[in-house]
């Protein structure tokens, strides 16, 4: 069963690199979850996956790759991931190297992206939102019945 994460939020990192997951996202995420860098090297944000969502991701990767390619993907995936646990206030600690990778210093833009939650530097997130707004020019939304 997949859980859809939705919504846009902003929170601040504290001095210990702890970030509180917004209450609306906590229930589906659980108290233990995975934080990771994206596999694509040009995307500088962090992803949060519930343990169930992480397992589904690993299974999809295992089904689509094999041999040495699978080994390389697994190495990249697992060395750039961290299993974390949130405290009673919904805070978890982000590794320093992860904060540096995503350029997270104080403010963090947080949004639900379907099967995962994404954490972005606010300036990079503003650019991402502008790019998403441009989708209106590239896609005919009338074909989607929603």
C-alpha positions in Angstrom: 0.0 0.0 0.0 1.3 3.4 -1.0 0.9 6.5 1.0 0.6 9.9 -0.7 2.3 12.8 0.9 0.8 16.2 0.1 1.2 19.8 1.0 3.8 22.5 1.2 5.4 23.7 4.5 8.4 25.5 5.9 10.3 24.9 9.1 13.7 25.7 10.5 16.7 23.6 11.3 17.9 24.1 14.9 21.5 24.4 15.9 21.8 20.6 16.1 20.5 20.1 12.5 17.2 18.9 13.8 14.1 19.5 11.7 10.5 19.0 12.8 8.4 17.1 10.3 5.1 19.0 9.8 2.3 17.4 11.8 0.2 16.7 8.7 3.0 14.5 7.3 4.1 12.7 10.5 1.3 10.1 10.7 2.0 8.6 7.3 5.8 8.9 7.6 6.0 7.2 11.0 8.6 7.8 13.7 11.3 5.8 11.9 12.0 6.6 8.3 14.7 7.0 5.7 16.4 10.3 4.6 18.5 10.2 1.5 20.0 12.1 -1.4 18.4 11.7 -4.8 20.1 9.2 -7.1 20.3 12.0 -9.8 23.4 14.0 -9.0 22.0 17.3 -10.3 19.1 17.5 -7.8 20.3 19.0 -4.6 17.5 18.3 -2.1 16.8 15.5 0.3 14.0 12.8 0.2 12.2 11.3 3.1 10.6 7.9 2.7 8.5 5.9 5.1 10.0 2.5 5.8 7.3 1.0 3.6 8.0 3.5 0.8 11.7 2.8 1.1 11.2 -0.9 0.8 9.0 -0.4 -2.3 11.7 1.8 -3.9 14.4 -0.8 -3.3 12.1 -3.5 -4.8 11.5 -1.4 -7.9 15.2 -0.8 -8.3 16.0 -4.5 -7.8 13.3 -5.4 -10.5 14.7 -3.0 -13.1 18.5 -3.5 -12.8 20.8 -6.5 -12.5 24.4 -7.5 -12.3 27.1 -4.8 -12.0 24.6 -2.0 -12.7 22.4 -3.1 -9.8 25.4 -3.3 -7.5 26.5 0.3 -8.4 22.9 1.6 -7.9 22.6 -0.2 -4.6 25.9 1.2 -3.4 25.0 4.8 -4.4 21.5 4.4 -2.9 22.5 3.0 0.5 25.7 5.0 1.1 23.6 8.2 0.5 20.8 7.1 2.9 20.3 7.3 6.6 17.6 5.5 8.8 16.4 8.1 11.4 14.0 8.2 14.2 12.0 11.3 15.2 11.5 12.4 18.8 8.2 13.1 20.5 8.1 16.6 18.8 8.5 15.1 15.4 12.1 16.2 15.0 14.9 14.2 13.5 18.6 15.0 13.0 19.9 15.5 9.5 23.6 14.5 8.9 25.9 17.5 8.3 27.0 16.1 4.9 23.3 15.9 3.9 22.7 19.5 5.0 25.7 20.6 3.0 24.6 18.6 -0.1 21.1 20.2 -0.1 22.4 23.6 1.1 20.2 23.6 4.1 21.2 26.2 6.6 18.2 27.5 8.6 14.9 27.6 6.7 13.8 24.4 4.9 11.0 24.2 2.3 9.2 20.9 2.8 6.6 19.4 0.5 4.8 16.2 -0.1 5.7 14.6 -3.5 3.5 11.6 -3.6 5.4 8.6 -2.3 8.0 10.8 -0.6 8.6 14.1 1.2 11.2 16.5 -0.3 13.4 19.0 1.7 14.8 22.0 -0.2 16.8 25.1 0.3 14.1 27.9 0.0 15.9 29.7 -2.8 16.3 26.5 -4.8 12.6 25.6 -4.0 11.5 29.0 -5.4 13.2 28.2 -8.7 11.6 24.7 -8.7 8.2 26.2 -8.1 8.7 28.7 -11.0 9.7 25.7 -13.2 6.6 23.8 -12.1 4.4 26.9 -13.0 5.9 26.8 -16.5 4.3 23.3 -16.9 1.1 25.1 -17.9 2.8 26.1 -21.1 4.0 22.6 -21.9 1.1 20.3 -20.9 -2.6 20.1 -21.7 -4.2 19.6 -18.3 -7.6 19.1 -19.9 -6.7 15.5 -20.7 -6.6 14.7 -16.9 -10.0 14.2 -15.3 -9.5 15.5 -11.8 
